[in-house]
Amino acid sequence: MRSWNNPTSRVFLAGHGADRGADQFFYVILAWAAAHSGSALSFGLIMTVGTLSRAVVTVFGGAVADRAGVVEAAIWSLAARVVLMLAFGWVLTASPLSSWALTGVALAFGFADGVHLPAMESAGTLVVDREHLRSFQGVLSWINKTATAAATPIAAVLIGWQGASAAAVTGAAVLGLALVSVVALHRRGLRSPARVDGQLLEMVRAGFSYALGRPQLATLLALFAIVNGLTLAPLVTGVALTGRDNNWSAGQYGLGYVGFFVGSLIGAGFIAVGRRYVAHGLRWSLMFVLGGCVGLAGMAVAGAPLIVCGFAALMGAFFGAGAALMMGDIKTETPPEYMGRVMSMVTMSIAGLQPVGYALYGWLAGVTSVATAGVTTAVTLAVAAAIVFVSPVARRRQVAPA
């Protein structure tokens, strides 16, 4: 029985954390370089190209991983990311910075990400037994959140201290550690499931057909997409607007975000260590979503920084636990031969719905108020979760595919 606390999983967790941290390194450095390369228009173009190329390639990235083998795809995409990060460092030595060169780097990195993200997530399902995937996902989420949060200030400090080019080289070295960890596991016997043959378009269609034809999996994917798509805007935009309306200082702005981050770590940690208390994935996920909605509504109506921080921590704890549990259950519900394509759907759902969530929240806050927009979002999520909670899908016992 391989639980998440075994040598193989610990090596993978270290590599995955390095991978997520380096990914954040890249986008922090890219944002800095884009801001110093020309006009606001060129900044928007560079950042949009990077995110859009990743979203487009992700449609096919999971199918590529399933066909090539998820472990092999993770290795080759990691190697490509190391090379691209080094190339990025070379581009950053130019003076003045070329917006076209930065656009090319962003485009290439997005292409590599489109294959890498579903491949790396899928490879993680092979290092533990399937009954331990939920607790493993809790640990993975905890490490990824910590690595991403730590990478942002470290990258900023390196840019100011040694320059953007040196920061990019450091990011390449961190990616190299991730590559070494996956290669080492591969040499020690970590192997992909049987590869799937077929045309990419047909494989993508088959992946969607499989997911939509399984009510439990389809519900988990939809719930995960909605929660991730609709809750980020009330946090990022809502806290900023609340602070503006209440004349907060710069330090007080950060309290809401710190509260959410700490809460999300607690929530993911509970899924990692509290496996014995979580008896049924989907219904527990829905209860966590309902708890998060309470925090979201409270954060929306509060005006004092410490109260906003407390409600944000509550929101982060429940949504963090729910997101980790849903992702673990999605992986548990998915057979190995479809894993890459289902992980692509997860990535696409986040990339596709978050801009919609920002647009809806911004429009609603503009025509009503910040408090009304936040409470409306919370009530909408709570009603959707309650409907699913009493549905036949939520009552079905969860059985992992062979």
Salt bridges, closest charged atoms under 4 A:
ASP19 OD2 - ARG20 NH2 3.21
ASP19 OD1 - ARG81 NH2 2.77
ASP19 OD2 - HIS116 NE2 2.75
ASP23 OD2 - ARG20 NH1 3.52
ASP23 OD2 - ARG54 NH1 3.97
ASP23 OD1 - ARG81 NH1 3.26
ASP66 OD2 - ARG341 NE 2.79
GLU72 OE2 - ARG195 NH2 3.60
ASP113 OD2 - ARG54 NH1 3.41
ASP113 OD1 - ARG81 NH1 2.07
GLU121 OE2 - HIS16 NE2 3.27
GLU121 OE1 - LYS331 NZ 2.73
ASP129 OD1 - ARG2 NE 3.54
GLU202 OE2 - ARG205 NH2 2.69
ASP245 OD1 - ARG244 NH2 2.95
ASP329 OD1 - ARG134 NE 3.54
GLU333 OE1 - ARG396 NH2 3.73
